[in-house]
């Protein structure tokens, strides 16, 4: 690794602590026959632990092609690992699904901080057969994701991921365990996906993002701006859900956003995806 030049543009911070890597595989619940999508294998340290844990297929997507010779050497004894070089956000979900022959899989990733949220939304809106998602993220982001209503950290991402699955912070990871050392600490986030929520998650996401678009404004004002509908009609939809129009999004429990999304669909304010 001493010959490798770490690239800030890819947010490269590699983890090599074997005990922690094994713990992450355990957090992901990877069993003997599980398929796994790994995003950002780096030099393959986590990939190796995944390959030791399962005989199923592992597809590792890495954006930095300069890591190819390192990965090919480090993973040469694991025939169940398939390396894919490219930007995960530019790979069609159908291509990912085809690599697993349509079979379900788990996602394990150490995501660069600067692009972690787009990748998470790519996954949950992909329609792929994902069992669970276990990702290492900036600790501050994980704290926001697992936040509860009426707290300062509770926001759109808390609602969307909390509706998509059971979110849990499994462990904190100090910055000193990374090479090079980042400026922030990390945490491991586990998302155990609710299978019945995947179908409508795109619609729900749009509504939640609309409701939290201007945090200090009321639900009525945010929806008025986002839907471009008369206030009286917007307020009527809110009231049909038992929501006072002057309510702010951060005070609503997660499940209420499902009811609101359905009411907006019934009023034909939003279209079925």
Secondary structure as GFF3:
##gff-version 3
##sequence-region A 1 273
A	DSSP	three_ten_helix	8	10	.	.	.	ID=ss1
A	DSSP	beta_strand	14	15	.	.	.	ID=ss2
A	DSSP	alpha_helix	18	27	.	.	.	ID=ss3
A	DSSP	beta_strand	36	39	.	.	.	ID=ss4
A	DSSP	alpha_helix	45	53	.	.	.	ID=ss5
A	DSSP	beta_strand	58	62	.	.	.	ID=ss6
A	DSSP	three_ten_helix	65	67	.	.	.	ID=ss7
A	DSSP	alpha_helix	68	74	.	.	.	ID=ss8
A	DSSP	beta_strand	81	85	.	.	.	ID=ss9
A	DSSP	three_ten_helix	88	90	.	.	.	ID=ss10
A	DSSP	alpha_helix	93	99	.	.	.	ID=ss11
A	DSSP	beta_strand	105	110	.	.	.	ID=ss12
A	DSSP	three_ten_helix	113	115	.	.	.	ID=ss13
A	DSSP	alpha_helix	116	124	.	.	.	ID=ss14
A	DSSP	beta_strand	130	138	.	.	.	ID=ss15
A	DSSP	alpha_helix	139	145	.	.	.	ID=ss16
A	DSSP	alpha_helix	156	164	.	.	.	ID=ss17
A	DSSP	beta_strand	165	173	.	.	.	ID=ss18
A	DSSP	three_ten_helix	175	177	.	.	.	ID=ss19
A	DSSP	beta_strand	178	179	.	.	.	ID=ss20
A	DSSP	beta_strand	186	193	.	.	.	ID=ss21
A	DSSP	three_ten_helix	195	197	.	.	.	ID=ss22
A	DSSP	alpha_helix	201	211	.	.	.	ID=ss23
A	DSSP	alpha_helix	219	227	.	.	.	ID=ss24
A	DSSP	alpha_helix	231	240	.	.	.	ID=ss25
A	DSSP	three_ten_helix	249	251	.	.	.	ID=ss26
A	DSSP	alpha_helix	254	266	.	.	.	ID=ss27
###
